[in-house]
Amino acid sequence: MVSTPGLMYPGTKQRRTMSYTDENGDAIDPSTVTFELMDPYGTVSSYLYGTDTNIGKTAVGNYYCDVTPEVGGRFYYRWKATGASTTLNEEGNFTVQASPFVDGIGPRAYGR
């Protein structure tokens, strides 16, 4: 997943996407699709397609999850799917810029 160019700040929605295909390359829907997000403090949030409104589908086999990180730091994510020919996990990460307004980092920390 390629992020939008530029810095990401706390409180800004981020979209992560995932596509599932069978062994022939045809788009398929897994039985279950889960998106997990670990924040910089190690807290994991889990979103299940069909249950949580954060996770949705744009077409057969194409899923997205919208999350809004509230702090700066590195976030890790994992897509998990189960079903015939679809058991697949994919992981990635993205960085949210630290903010003096949100993360409690004053101007002194920035050398001012």
BELRAVEN-V269587 format. One record per run of one state. SS is the DSSP state (helix for helix, strand for strand, loop for the rest). FROM is the first residue (numbers start at 1). LEN is the number of residues. Records with the same first field share a line. If there is no record, write none. Layout:
SS = FROM-LEN ; FROM-LEN
//
This chain:
loop = 1-8 ; 10-3 ; 20-1 ; 22-5 ; 28-4 ; 39-5 ; 49-6 ; 60-2 ; 69-4 ; 83-5 ; 98-9 ; 111-2
strand = 9-1 ; 13-7 ; 21-1 ; 27-1 ; 32-7 ; 44-5 ; 55-5 ; 62-7 ; 73-10 ; 88-10
helix = 107-4
//
